[in-house]
Amino acid sequence: MKVYRTDEIRNVVLLGHGGSGKTSLVEAMLYVSGAVNRMGKISDHNTVSDFDKEEQKREFSITTSLIPIEWEKAKINILDTPGYFDFVGEVEEAVSAADAAIIVVSGKAGVQVGTEKAWELCEKYQLPRMFYVTDMDVDDASFRQVVEDLTDRYGKCIAPRAIPVRENEKLVGYVNIIKNAARRFTGIAEREECPIPDYSMPYVEKYREKLLEAVAETSDDFMERYFAGEEFSIEEIRAALRTNVMDGSIVPVGMGTNLEAHGVANLLSDIVRFFPSPDKKECVGIKRTTNEIFEANYDFAKAKSAYVFKTMVDPFIGKYSFVKVCSGVLKGDDVLYNATSETEEKLGKLYVMNGNKPMEVPELHAGDIGAIAKLVNTKTGDTLSAKTAQILYSKTEYSVPYTYMKYVVKTKGDEDKVSQALSRMMAEDVTLKVVNDSENRQALLYGMGDQHLEIVVSKLASRYKVEVTLETPKVAFRETIRKSSDVDSKYKKQSGGHGQYGHVKMKFEPSGDLETPYVFEEQVVGGAVPKNYFPAVEKGLQDSVVKGPLAGYPVVGVKAVLYDGSYHPVDSSEMAFKTATIQAFKKGVMEASPVLLEPIANIKVVVPDENTGDVMGDLNKRRGRVLGMHPVGNGRQTIEAEIPMTGVFGYNTVLRSMTGGKGIYSYEFVRYEQAPADVQQKEIEKKQAEEA
């Protein structure tokens, strides 16, 4: 692929609900542009974009893929993103590197939750956008209904670019609103002029009037001409439309079919005409050595710098760091400085990725997106720049994973292999997290949803040939005491030669500090227990609080006082006093009214107004206490509650079901409090069953 200048580049992310047709649209784009000589199909598992075995098996996108398309002397970097919410991290990576977005909507399914989430992302990143309505070859597809629904949601900015012409329920052509003329499809990317059907005229007039109003508002001169009844030229309309699209005041709506690739050539042309090249966008970093602002602005004449927005780790083709060049021109032999890890990286070869196929290029200009192989100390979110001008760009904000499961390695001895495989997968997936919960002796896998975790397990088996199973995680309960106790514990053992003798008298009472496992005091008078055995007594306490006598959970908030005991000048030892203390602790805790403490989280749930009742009812069922509710705009409310951590498990699936995928939540641990009697009894019985 040839090298493109900054002004010839368009970086476009495809967004939309799962199943709306993004990947099929990419195939159609490749075919129409001549990059492939036959279109791949998702059902045939041969698309350029969905190259991963898991994607082919499940027939939906899991990762973002980069597809460069050459059209009208421009290079369009298409970032094809997953539509399912469990893979939102991939979408956030792509959006951070894009300069504009196409929101894909199925003409059959209409506007869905994923459509709304895509719009919100465009608002957050201030991306110019277009809608593209697919499935126009399906009988019950309705372009007009989609336009009405979009207009209801987003107002007057919605402007159809073309409307379909159908005959016998088939898409045969379209009316170009700008040119006020109809076209009939004659082949791939080919069409001929035809009359505008009578039934289309009312819509053509309505949509064209709206478009001309928007054009008139771009300048006083245009406004005067509009009111004088003068016509605008096609070039004037296009120039004004480009201004409107770039500032977001107009959002064009195109349409077509993916399988026959009708309308795709128009879409590619619209991308080149109406979307900004990178040099029209701002890009600002910080000079690491001076803390001064560095205005990169995708200027090829400035010092070299690039932001790593994604990492691909493939067992067969290796590691590739996807970069967006923020300034300067990267060349294959450059040595750049990673200002995040404070290390130098030799670039080697530069590539443009086409799905999972790297194509070598000699250089990448500012604003372009490419890939660098085998960077040793560089990960997603890092900045590469010249060592003489060290730059740092702010890292992309990613969604936080809250769904978690315990994972267990199936084959003994595979623990290291699993750990290495997960480490590679975390380098690739910013929303995947592994937490070693040593307290409960379990390894936890965090992701964006149950499907996310299930696919991780499947990838471990298919890519890395290691197997794990997912299980319900153990909740981090605690044990403490509510009363005081006084115990006498003697450990005595005689087995020929030196025996073992340790004797302690101890009091146990609540310390009042649930953050600290225990407080130890010694009040021994007259040397009943020699001072050199005090550390052994404390070591016994240290070992005892790890696993409490009530249900096997860590103990907190206990004050232990050693006030008396006895020793044997020959048989006493540190081990004997430690053992006597462990016995005393078990007995003392069980006599001091032990209770189980459960972790409590503060949870914030953002839901549409119409779902607040259902969500609050469900939180109550989970023993949650609703603290309050306040509006956050766009017809949504934030519900704040305190909920036991046991109630958080599995909440993601339930919330999505209740809100049609619109609800989101976050939580954080706040404190421990006494568990209800039935919860405590259940945990005690579980422990007894394990020991039986």
C-alpha positions as CSV (number, residue, x, y, z in Angstrom):
1,M,0.0,0.0,0.0
2,K,1.3,3.4,-0.9
3,V,2.1,6.1,1.7
4,Y,-0.6,8.7,2.2
5,R,-0.2,12.3,3.4
6,T,-2.2,13.6,6.4
7,D,-4.8,15.4,4.3
8,E,-5.5,12.2,2.3
9,I,-6.3,10.2,5.4
10,R,-9.7,9.5,7.0
11,N,-9.9,7.6,10.3
12,V,-13.4,6.2,10.7
13,V,-14.9,3.9,13.4
14,L,-17.9,1.7,12.7
15,L,-20.3,1.7,15.6
16,G,-23.7,0.1,16.2
17,H,-25.7,-2.6,17.9
18,G,-24.5,-6.2,17.6
19,G,-25.8,-7.7,14.4
20,S,-26.5,-4.4,12.7
21,G,-24.2,-5.3,9.8
22,K,-20.8,-3.6,10.5
23,T,-18.6,-6.4,9.5
24,S,-20.6,-7.2,6.3
25,L,-20.4,-3.5,5.4
26,V,-16.6,-3.6,5.7
27,E,-16.6,-6.6,3.3
28,A,-18.8,-4.7,0.9
29,M,-16.4,-1.7,1.1
30,L,-13.4,-3.9,0.4
31,Y,-15.2,-5.4,-2.6
32,V,-16.4,-2.1,-4.1
33,S,-13.0,-0.5,-3.7
34,G,-11.4,-3.4,-5.5
35,A,-9.3,-4.6,-2.5
36,V,-10.8,-8.1,-2.8
37,N,-12.3,-9.8,-5.8
38,R,-15.1,-11.6,-3.9
39,M,-17.0,-10.6,-0.7
40,G,-16.5,-12.7,2.4
41,K,-19.5,-13.8,4.4
42,I,-19.9,-14.1,8.2
43,S,-21.7,-17.4,7.7
44,D,-18.8,-18.7,5.6
45,H,-16.2,-17.6,8.2
46,N,-14.1,-15.9,5.6
47,T,-14.4,-12.2,6.3
48,V,-11.2,-10.0,6.4
49,S,-12.4,-8.3,9.6
50,D,-13.5,-11.3,11.7
51,F,-10.3,-13.3,11.5
52,D,-10.2,-14.7,15.0
53,K,-11.3,-18.4,15.4
54,E,-13.7,-17.4,18.3
55,E,-15.3,-14.7,16.0
56,Q,-15.8,-17.2,13.2
57,K,-17.2,-19.8,15.6
58,R,-19.7,-17.4,17.2
59,E,-20.3,-15.3,14.1
60,F,-19.9,-11.9,15.7
61,S,-17.0,-9.5,16.3
62,I,-15.1,-9.8,19.5
63,T,-12.1,-7.5,18.8
64,T,-11.7,-4.3,16.8
65,S,-10.0,-4.8,13.5
66,L,-8.3,-2.2,11.2
67,I,-9.1,-2.3,7.5
68,P,-7.5,0.3,5.2
69,I,-9.5,1.1,2.0
70,E,-8.2,3.2,-0.9
71,W,-11.0,5.4,-2.5
72,E,-10.9,8.5,-4.6
73,K,-7.1,9.2,-3.9
74,A,-7.7,8.9,-0.2
75,K,-6.9,6.2,2.4
76,I,-9.8,5.4,4.7
77,N,-8.7,3.6,7.9
78,I,-11.9,1.6,8.9
79,L,-12.0,0.5,12.6
80,D,-14.6,-2.3,12.7
81,T,-15.8,-2.6,16.3
82,P,-17.8,-5.3,18.2
83,G,-21.4,-4.4,18.9
84,Y,-22.0,-6.5,22.0
85,F,-21.6,-4.7,25.3
86,D,-19.1,-7.2,26.8
87,F,-16.5,-5.9,24.4
88,V,-16.8,-2.2,25.1
89,G,-13.1,-1.9,25.8
90,E,-12.4,-2.7,22.1
91,V,-14.9,0.0,21.1
92,E,-13.3,2.6,23.4
93,E,-9.9,1.8,22.0
94,A,-11.1,2.4,18.4
95,V,-13.0,5.5,19.2
96,S,-9.9,7.1,20.8
97,A,-8.1,6.7,17.5
98,A,-10.9,7.7,15.2
99,D,-11.6,11.2,13.8
100,A,-15.2,10.4,12.7
101,A,-17.8,7.7,13.1
102,I,-20.4,5.8,11.0
103,I,-23.2,4.5,13.2
104,V,-24.7,1.4,11.5
105,V,-28.4,0.7,11.9
106,S,-30.3,-2.2,10.6
107,G,-33.3,-1.1,8.5
108,K,-35.2,-4.2,9.8
109,A,-34.3,-4.0,13.6
110,G,-34.3,-0.2,13.7
111,V,-32.8,2.0,16.4
112,Q,-31.5,-0.2,19.2
113,V,-29.7,0.3,22.5
114,G,-26.3,-0.1,20.8
115,T,-27.3,2.8,18.5
116,E,-27.9,5.0,21.5
117,K,-24.6,3.9,23.1
118,A,-22.8,4.7,19.9
119,W,-24.2,8.2,19.8
120,E,-23.2,8.8,23.4
121,L,-19.6,7.7,22.6
122,C,-19.5,10.1,19.6
123,E,-20.8,12.9,21.9
124,K,-18.1,12.1,24.5
125,Y,-15.3,12.1,22.0
126,Q,-16.9,14.9,19.9
127,L,-16.8,12.9,16.7
128,P,-18.5,14.0,13.5
129,R,-20.8,11.2,12.5
130,M,-23.1,9.7,9.9
131,F,-25.8,7.0,10.1
132,Y,-25.8,4.2,7.6
133,V,-29.0,2.1,7.3
134,T,-28.3,-1.5,6.2
135,D,-30.6,-4.4,5.3
136,M,-32.5,-2.3,2.8
137,D,-32.9,-5.4,0.7
138,V,-35.0,-7.0,3.4
139,D,-38.8,-7.0,2.9
140,D,-39.8,-5.4,6.2
141,A,-36.9,-2.9,6.4
142,S,-38.1,0.7,6.8
143,F,-35.7,3.6,6.1
144,R,-38.4,6.2,6.9
145,Q,-39.1,4.6,10.3
146,V,-35.4,4.7,11.1
147,V,-35.2,8.4,10.1
148,E,-38.3,9.3,12.2
149,D,-36.9,7.4,15.2
150,L,-33.5,9.1,14.9
151,T,-35.2,12.5,14.5
152,D,-37.3,11.9,17.6
153,R,-34.2,11.1,19.6
154,Y,-31.6,13.6,18.2
155,G,-33.7,16.4,16.7
156,K,-33.2,18.5,13.6
157,C,-29.6,17.5,12.9
158,I,-30.7,14.3,11.3
159,A,-30.6,14.8,7.5
160,P,-31.2,11.9,5.0
161,R,-28.6,12.0,2.3
162,A,-30.5,9.6,0.0
163,I,-33.8,7.8,0.2
164,P,-34.5,4.3,-1.2
165,V,-36.3,3.5,-4.5
166,R,-38.0,0.1,-4.2
167,E,-39.8,-2.1,-6.7
168,N,-41.6,-5.3,-5.7
169,E,-40.1,-5.0,-2.2
170,K,-36.6,-4.9,-3.7
171,L,-34.1,-2.0,-3.4
172,V,-33.4,-1.0,-7.0
173,G,-32.1,2.5,-6.6
174,Y,-32.1,5.7,-4.6
175,V,-32.9,9.4,-4.8
176,N,-29.8,11.7,-4.2
177,I,-31.1,14.5,-2.0
178,I,-28.2,16.9,-2.8
179,K,-28.6,16.4,-6.6
180,N,-32.4,16.1,-6.4
181,A,-32.1,13.2,-8.9
182,A,-32.8,9.5,-8.9
183,R,-30.4,6.7,-9.7
184,R,-31.0,3.0,-10.5
185,F,-28.4,0.4,-9.6
186,T,-27.0,-1.4,-12.7
187,G,-24.1,-3.2,-11.0
188,I,-21.5,-3.0,-8.2
189,A,-20.8,0.7,-7.7
190,E,-22.6,1.4,-11.0
191,R,-25.8,3.3,-11.5
192,E,-27.8,5.2,-14.1
193,E,-30.1,8.1,-13.9
194,C,-33.9,7.5,-13.7
195,P,-37.0,9.5,-12.9
196,I,-37.9,10.2,-9.2
197,P,-40.9,8.0,-8.4
198,D,-44.1,10.0,-7.6
199,Y,-44.5,8.3,-4.2
200,S,-41.0,9.6,-3.2
201,M,-41.6,13.2,-4.1
202,P,-43.1,14.4,-0.7
203,Y,-40.2,12.9,1.2
204,V,-37.6,14.3,-1.3
205,E,-39.1,17.8,-0.9
206,K,-39.2,17.5,2.9
207,Y,-35.7,16.3,3.3
208,R,-34.2,18.6,0.6
209,E,-35.8,21.7,2.2
210,K,-34.3,20.7,5.5
211,L,-30.9,20.3,3.9
212,L,-31.1,23.7,2.2
213,E,-32.0,25.4,5.5
214,A,-28.9,23.9,7.0
215,V,-26.8,25.1,4.1
216,A,-28.3,28.6,4.3
217,E,-27.3,28.9,8.0
218,T,-23.6,28.5,7.2
219,S,-23.2,32.1,6.0
220,D,-25.1,35.4,5.8
221,D,-24.7,35.4,2.0
222,F,-26.3,32.0,1.7
223,M,-29.1,33.0,4.0
224,E,-29.9,36.0,1.8
225,R,-29.9,33.8,-1.3
226,Y,-32.0,31.2,0.3
227,F,-34.7,33.8,1.2
228,A,-34.5,35.3,-2.2
229,G,-35.4,31.8,-3.6
230,E,-32.1,31.3,-5.4
231,E,-30.7,27.7,-6.0
232,F,-27.4,26.6,-4.5
233,S,-25.0,24.7,-6.7
234,I,-24.1,21.1,-5.9
235,E,-20.6,22.1,-4.9
236,E,-21.9,24.8,-2.6
237,I,-24.2,22.3,-0.9
238,R,-21.4,19.8,-0.5
239,A,-19.0,22.4,0.9
240,A,-21.6,23.7,3.4
241,L,-22.6,20.1,4.3
242,R,-18.9,19.3,5.0
243,T,-18.8,22.3,7.5
244,N,-22.1,21.1,9.1
245,V,-21.0,17.5,9.4
246,M,-17.6,18.4,10.9
247,D,-19.2,20.6,13.6
248,G,-22.0,18.1,14.3
249,S,-24.9,20.3,13.4
250,I,-25.8,18.0,10.5
251,V,-25.8,14.2,10.8
252,P,-26.4,12.6,7.3
253,V,-28.3,9.4,7.0
254,G,-27.3,7.1,4.1
255,M,-28.6,3.6,3.2
256,G,-27.9,0.5,1.2
257,T,-27.4,-3.2,1.2
258,N,-24.3,-5.1,2.3
259,L,-24.8,-8.4,0.3
260,E,-25.3,-6.6,-3.1
261,A,-23.1,-3.7,-2.0
262,H,-25.7,-1.2,-3.2
263,G,-25.1,2.3,-1.8
264,V,-21.6,1.4,-0.5
265,A,-19.8,3.5,-3.2
266,N,-21.9,6.5,-2.1
267,L,-20.9,5.9,1.5
268,L,-17.2,5.8,0.7
269,S,-17.4,9.0,-1.4
270,D,-19.3,10.7,1.5
271,I,-16.5,9.6,3.9
272,V,-13.9,11.3,1.7
273,R,-16.0,14.4,1.0
274,F,-17.6,15.1,4.4
275,F,-15.4,13.7,7.1
276,P,-12.3,15.5,8.4
277,S,-8.7,14.5,7.7
278,P,-6.7,14.3,10.9
279,D,-5.1,17.7,10.5
280,K,-8.5,19.2,11.1
281,K,-8.5,17.8,14.6
282,E,-6.8,18.9,17.7
283,C,-4.3,16.7,19.5
284,V,-2.4,17.9,22.6
285,G,0.2,16.3,24.8
286,I,2.6,17.3,27.5
287,K,6.4,17.6,27.2
288,R,7.6,15.3,29.9
289,T,10.8,17.1,30.7
290,T,9.3,20.7,31.0
291,N,5.6,20.1,31.6
292,E,4.8,22.4,28.7
293,I,1.9,21.8,26.4
294,F,2.8,20.2,23.1
295,E,0.3,21.0,20.3
296,A,0.8,18.0,18.0
297,N,-2.4,18.5,15.9
298,Y,-1.3,15.8,13.5
299,D,1.3,18.2,12.0
300,F,3.8,16.2,9.9
301,A,6.4,19.0,10.3
302,K,6.7,18.7,14.1
303,A,8.7,16.3,16.3
304,K,7.7,12.6,15.9
305,S,5.2,11.2,18.4
306,A,2.6,8.4,18.4
307,Y,0.0,7.0,20.8
308,V,-0.4,3.3,21.2
309,F,-4.2,2.7,21.3
310,K,-4.3,-1.0,20.9
311,T,-2.2,-4.2,21.2
312,M,-2.7,-7.4,19.3
313,V,-1.0,-10.6,20.7
314,D,-1.3,-13.5,18.3
315,P,0.4,-16.9,19.1
316,F,1.2,-17.3,15.4
317,I,2.0,-13.8,14.1
318,G,3.3,-12.3,17.3
319,K,2.7,-8.9,19.1
320,Y,1.7,-5.8,17.2
321,S,1.3,-2.4,18.8
322,F,-1.3,-0.3,16.9
323,V,-0.3,3.4,16.8
324,K,-1.9,6.6,15.6
325,V,0.9,9.0,14.6
326,C,0.2,12.3,16.4
327,S,3.0,14.4,14.8
328,G,5.9,14.0,12.4
329,V,6.6,11.1,10.1
330,L,7.5,7.6,11.5
331,K,10.1,5.7,9.5
332,G,11.1,2.0,9.8
333,D,14.5,2.6,11.2
334,D,13.5,5.2,13.9
335,V,14.5,4.8,17.5
336,L,11.8,6.3,19.7
337,Y,11.5,6.9,23.4
338,N,8.7,5.4,25.5
339,A,8.0,8.3,27.9
340,T,5.6,6.0,29.9
341,S,8.1,3.2,30.6
342,E,11.1,5.4,30.2
343,T,12.8,3.1,27.7
344,E,14.0,3.3,24.1
345,E,12.3,1.2,21.4
346,K,13.8,0.4,18.0
347,L,10.9,0.3,15.6
348,G,12.2,-2.1,12.9
349,K,9.5,-2.4,10.2
350,L,6.3,-0.4,10.0
351,Y,3.0,-2.0,8.9
352,V,-0.5,-1.3,7.9
353,M,-2.8,-4.0,9.2
354,N,-5.5,-5.5,7.0
355,G,-7.4,-7.6,9.5
356,N,-4.6,-9.9,10.8
357,K,-2.5,-9.4,7.7
358,P,0.4,-7.0,8.1
359,M,1.4,-5.0,5.0
360,E,4.9,-3.3,5.2
361,V,5.1,0.4,4.5
362,P,8.3,2.6,4.6
363,E,6.7,5.4,6.6
364,L,3.5,6.6,8.4
365,H,2.6,10.3,8.2
366,A,0.9,12.2,11.0
367,G,-2.7,11.2,11.4
368,D,-2.2,7.7,9.9
369,I,-2.8,4.5,11.8
370,G,-0.4,1.6,11.5
371,A,1.3,-1.1,13.5
372,I,4.8,-1.9,14.9
373,A,5.9,-5.4,15.6
374,K,7.7,-6.8,18.7
375,L,8.0,-3.6,20.9
376,V,9.4,-5.0,24.1
377,N,8.5,-2.4,26.7
378,T,5.4,-0.8,25.2
379,K,1.8,-1.5,26.0
380,T,-1.6,0.0,25.3
381,G,-1.8,3.6,26.4
382,D,1.9,4.4,26.0
383,T,3.3,7.3,24.1
384,L,6.3,7.0,21.7
385,S,8.3,10.1,20.8
386,A,11.8,11.4,20.0
387,K,14.0,11.3,23.1
388,T,15.0,14.9,22.5
389,A,11.2,15.9,22.7
390,Q,9.6,13.4,25.1
391,I,5.8,13.6,24.8
392,L,3.0,12.1,26.9
393,Y,-0.6,11.9,25.7
394,S,-3.4,11.4,28.1
395,K,-4.5,7.7,28.3
396,T,-7.9,6.6,27.1
397,E,-10.5,6.1,29.8
398,Y,-11.8,2.5,29.7
399,S,-14.9,0.9,31.2
400,V,-14.1,-0.8,34.5
401,P,-14.8,-4.6,34.7
402,Y,-17.2,-5.5,37.5
403,T,-18.2,-9.1,36.6
404,Y,-16.0,-11.7,38.1
405,M,-15.7,-15.4,38.5
406,K,-13.2,-17.7,40.3
407,Y,-11.1,-19.7,37.8
408,V,-9.6,-23.1,38.5
409,V,-6.8,-24.7,36.4
410,K,-8.0,-28.1,35.2
411,T,-4.6,-29.8,34.8
412,K,-2.2,-29.7,37.7
413,G,1.1,-28.2,36.6
414,D,-0.6,-25.9,34.0
415,E,-0.7,-23.0,36.5
416,D,2.3,-21.2,34.9
417,K,1.0,-21.7,31.4
418,V,-2.4,-20.3,32.3
419,S,-0.7,-17.3,34.1
420,Q,1.4,-16.5,31.0
421,A,-1.6,-16.9,28.6
422,L,-3.7,-14.6,30.7
423,S,-0.9,-12.0,30.9
424,R,-0.8,-12.0,27.1
425,M,-4.6,-11.7,26.9
426,M,-4.6,-8.8,29.3
427,A,-2.0,-7.0,27.2
428,E,-4.5,-7.3,24.3
429,D,-7.7,-6.7,26.3
430,V,-7.7,-3.7,28.6
431,T,-11.0,-4.7,30.3
432,L,-9.7,-8.1,31.4
433,K,-8.2,-8.3,34.9
434,V,-6.8,-11.1,37.0
435,V,-6.9,-10.7,40.8
436,N,-5.1,-13.1,43.1
437,D,-7.3,-13.3,46.2
438,S,-4.8,-14.9,48.6
439,E,-7.1,-14.4,51.6
440,N,-9.7,-16.8,50.2
441,R,-7.1,-18.8,48.3
442,Q,-8.7,-18.2,44.9
443,A,-7.9,-16.6,41.6
444,L,-10.5,-14.2,40.2
445,L,-11.1,-13.3,36.5
446,Y,-12.8,-9.9,36.0
447,G,-14.5,-8.9,32.7
448,M,-17.3,-6.9,31.3
449,G,-19.9,-9.6,31.4
450,D,-20.5,-13.4,31.5
451,Q,-20.0,-13.7,27.8
452,H,-16.7,-11.9,28.0
453,L,-15.4,-14.4,30.6
454,E,-16.7,-17.4,28.7
455,I,-14.8,-16.3,25.6
456,V,-11.6,-15.8,27.6
457,V,-11.9,-19.5,28.8
458,S,-12.6,-20.6,25.2
459,K,-9.5,-18.6,23.9
460,L,-7.3,-20.2,26.6
461,A,-8.3,-23.6,25.3
462,S,-8.1,-22.9,21.5
463,R,-5.1,-20.5,21.4
464,Y,-2.9,-21.5,24.3
465,K,-4.0,-25.2,24.8
466,V,-4.7,-24.8,28.5
467,E,-8.1,-25.3,30.2
468,V,-9.7,-23.6,33.2
469,T,-13.2,-23.8,34.7
470,L,-15.2,-20.9,36.0
471,E,-16.8,-21.3,39.5
472,T,-18.8,-19.1,41.8
473,P,-16.3,-17.1,43.8
474,K,-16.0,-17.3,47.5
475,V,-17.1,-14.0,49.2
476,A,-14.6,-12.4,51.5
477,F,-16.5,-12.8,54.8
478,R,-14.8,-12.0,58.1
479,E,-15.2,-13.3,61.6
480,T,-15.1,-11.3,64.9
481,I,-16.4,-11.5,68.4
482,R,-19.1,-9.5,70.3
483,K,-18.3,-10.5,73.9
484,S,-15.4,-11.3,76.2
485,S,-14.0,-14.7,77.2
486,D,-11.3,-16.0,79.5
487,V,-9.6,-19.3,78.6
488,D,-6.9,-21.5,80.0
489,S,-5.0,-23.6,77.5
490,K,-2.2,-26.1,78.2
491,Y,-0.2,-28.0,75.6
492,K,1.6,-30.9,77.1
493,K,3.2,-33.8,75.2
494,Q,5.6,-36.4,76.5
495,S,7.3,-38.9,74.1
496,G,10.6,-39.8,75.5
497,G,13.5,-37.4,75.9
498,H,12.5,-33.7,75.8
499,G,8.7,-33.2,76.0
500,Q,6.6,-30.3,75.0
501,Y,5.0,-27.9,77.5
502,G,3.3,-24.6,77.0
503,H,0.6,-23.1,79.2
504,V,-1.3,-19.8,78.7
505,K,-4.2,-18.0,80.3
506,M,-5.7,-15.4,77.9
507,K,-8.6,-13.0,77.7
508,F,-10.3,-12.2,74.4
509,E,-12.5,-9.2,73.8
510,P,-13.6,-7.0,70.8
511,S,-10.9,-4.4,70.0
512,G,-13.3,-2.1,68.2
513,D,-11.1,-1.9,65.1
514,L,-12.4,-4.1,62.3
515,E,-9.5,-3.0,60.0
516,T,-6.9,-4.8,62.2
517,P,-7.0,-8.6,62.7
518,Y,-5.8,-8.5,66.3
519,V,-4.2,-6.5,69.1
520,F,-1.9,-8.3,71.5
521,E,-1.1,-7.3,75.0
522,E,0.8,-9.1,77.7
523,Q,0.1,-8.5,81.4
524,V,2.1,-11.3,82.9
525,V,3.2,-10.7,86.5
526,G,6.1,-12.5,88.2
527,G,7.5,-14.3,85.2
528,A,4.8,-16.9,85.0
529,V,5.5,-17.0,81.3
530,P,9.0,-15.9,80.4
531,K,9.4,-12.9,78.0
532,N,11.2,-14.9,75.5
533,Y,8.0,-16.9,74.8
534,F,5.9,-13.7,74.1
535,P,6.8,-13.7,70.4
536,A,5.7,-17.3,70.1
537,V,2.3,-16.4,71.6
538,E,2.0,-13.6,69.1
539,K,3.0,-16.0,66.3
540,G,0.2,-18.3,67.4
541,L,-2.2,-15.4,67.2
542,Q,-0.9,-14.5,63.7
543,D,-1.5,-18.0,62.4
544,S,-4.9,-18.3,64.1
545,V,-6.5,-15.1,62.6
546,V,-5.9,-16.4,59.0
547,K,-8.7,-18.9,59.3
548,G,-11.2,-18.4,62.0
549,P,-12.9,-21.2,64.0
550,L,-16.5,-20.2,63.1
551,A,-16.6,-20.7,59.3
552,G,-12.9,-20.6,58.2
553,Y,-12.8,-16.9,57.3
554,P,-10.1,-14.4,58.4
555,V,-10.6,-13.0,61.9
556,V,-10.7,-9.2,62.7
557,G,-11.3,-6.9,65.6
558,V,-10.0,-9.2,68.4
559,K,-8.0,-8.0,71.4
560,A,-5.9,-10.8,73.0
561,V,-4.4,-10.4,76.5
562,L,-1.9,-12.9,77.9
563,Y,-2.1,-12.5,81.7
564,D,-0.9,-15.7,83.2
565,G,0.4,-19.2,82.4
566,S,3.2,-21.5,83.4
567,Y,6.3,-23.1,81.9
568,H,8.7,-26.0,82.3
569,P,12.4,-25.2,82.5
570,V,13.3,-28.2,80.2
571,D,10.2,-29.1,78.1
572,S,8.9,-25.6,77.3
573,S,9.6,-24.3,73.8
574,E,8.4,-21.6,71.3
575,M,6.5,-24.3,69.4
576,A,4.7,-25.4,72.6
577,F,3.6,-21.9,73.5
578,K,2.5,-21.2,69.9
579,T,0.4,-24.4,69.9
580,A,-1.1,-23.5,73.3
581,T,-2.0,-20.1,72.0
582,I,-3.7,-21.5,68.9
583,Q,-5.8,-23.8,71.1
584,A,-6.6,-20.8,73.4
585,F,-7.7,-18.7,70.4
586,K,-10.1,-21.3,69.0
587,K,-11.7,-21.8,72.4
588,G,-11.7,-18.2,73.3
589,V,-13.3,-17.0,70.1
590,M,-16.0,-19.6,70.2
591,E,-16.8,-18.6,73.8
592,A,-17.0,-14.9,73.0
593,S,-20.1,-14.9,70.9
594,P,-18.5,-15.1,67.4
595,V,-20.3,-13.6,64.4
596,L,-19.8,-13.5,60.7
597,L,-19.2,-10.1,59.0
598,E,-20.1,-9.6,55.4
599,P,-18.6,-7.1,53.0
600,I,-20.9,-4.2,52.0
601,A,-20.6,-2.3,48.7
602,N,-21.8,1.1,47.7
603,I,-23.5,0.5,44.3
604,K,-24.5,3.2,41.8
605,V,-26.9,2.1,39.0
606,V,-27.8,4.4,36.1
607,V,-31.1,3.3,34.5
608,P,-33.8,4.8,32.3
609,D,-36.6,6.5,34.2
610,E,-39.1,3.8,33.3
611,N,-36.9,1.0,34.9
612,T,-36.3,2.7,38.3
613,G,-39.1,0.8,40.1
614,D,-38.0,-2.7,38.8
615,V,-34.3,-2.0,39.6
616,M,-35.1,-0.7,43.2
617,G,-37.3,-3.8,43.7
618,D,-34.5,-6.1,42.6
619,L,-32.0,-4.3,44.9
620,N,-34.3,-4.9,47.8
621,K,-34.5,-8.6,47.0
622,R,-30.7,-8.6,47.1
623,R,-30.9,-7.2,50.7
624,G,-29.8,-3.8,49.3
625,R,-30.7,-0.5,51.1
626,V,-31.6,2.2,48.6
627,L,-29.9,5.5,49.8
628,G,-31.3,7.9,47.2
629,M,-32.0,8.6,43.6
630,H,-31.2,11.6,41.4
631,P,-31.6,12.4,37.7
632,V,-28.5,12.5,35.4
633,G,-30.2,13.8,32.2
634,N,-31.4,12.1,29.0
635,G,-34.3,10.5,30.9
636,R,-32.0,8.5,33.2
637,Q,-31.7,8.2,37.0
638,T,-28.8,7.2,39.2
639,I,-29.9,4.9,42.1
640,E,-27.5,4.7,44.9
641,A,-27.7,1.8,47.4
642,E,-25.7,-0.2,49.9
643,I,-25.7,-3.9,49.1
644,P,-23.9,-7.0,50.4
645,M,-21.2,-8.3,48.0
646,T,-23.1,-11.5,47.7
647,G,-25.9,-9.5,46.0
648,V,-23.5,-8.1,43.5
649,F,-22.6,-11.4,42.0
650,G,-24.4,-12.0,38.7
651,Y,-26.0,-8.5,38.8
652,N,-24.7,-7.6,35.4
653,T,-26.9,-10.1,33.5
654,V,-30.0,-9.3,35.6
655,L,-29.6,-5.5,35.1
656,R,-29.2,-5.8,31.4
657,S,-32.3,-8.0,31.2
658,M,-34.4,-5.6,33.3
659,T,-33.3,-2.5,31.3
660,G,-32.9,-3.9,27.8
661,G,-29.1,-3.4,28.0
662,K,-29.5,0.3,28.9
663,G,-28.5,0.0,32.6
664,I,-24.9,0.4,33.8
665,Y,-23.5,0.0,37.3
666,S,-20.4,0.5,39.4
667,Y,-19.6,-0.4,43.0
668,E,-16.9,-0.2,45.6
669,F,-16.4,-1.9,49.0
670,V,-17.2,0.4,51.9
671,R,-17.2,-1.7,55.1
672,Y,-18.0,-4.9,56.9
673,E,-21.2,-5.4,59.0
674,Q,-22.7,-8.3,60.8
675,A,-24.3,-10.9,58.5
676,P,-27.9,-12.0,59.2
677,A,-28.4,-15.2,61.1
678,D,-29.5,-17.2,58.0
679,V,-26.5,-16.2,56.0
680,Q,-24.2,-17.0,58.9
681,Q,-25.8,-20.4,59.4
682,K,-25.4,-21.2,55.7
683,E,-21.7,-20.4,55.7
684,I,-21.1,-22.5,58.9
685,E,-22.9,-25.5,57.3
686,K,-20.8,-25.0,54.1
687,K,-17.7,-25.2,56.2
688,Q,-18.9,-28.3,58.1
689,A,-19.8,-30.0,54.8
690,E,-16.2,-29.3,53.4
691,E,-14.6,-30.8,56.5
692,A,-16.9,-33.8,56.6
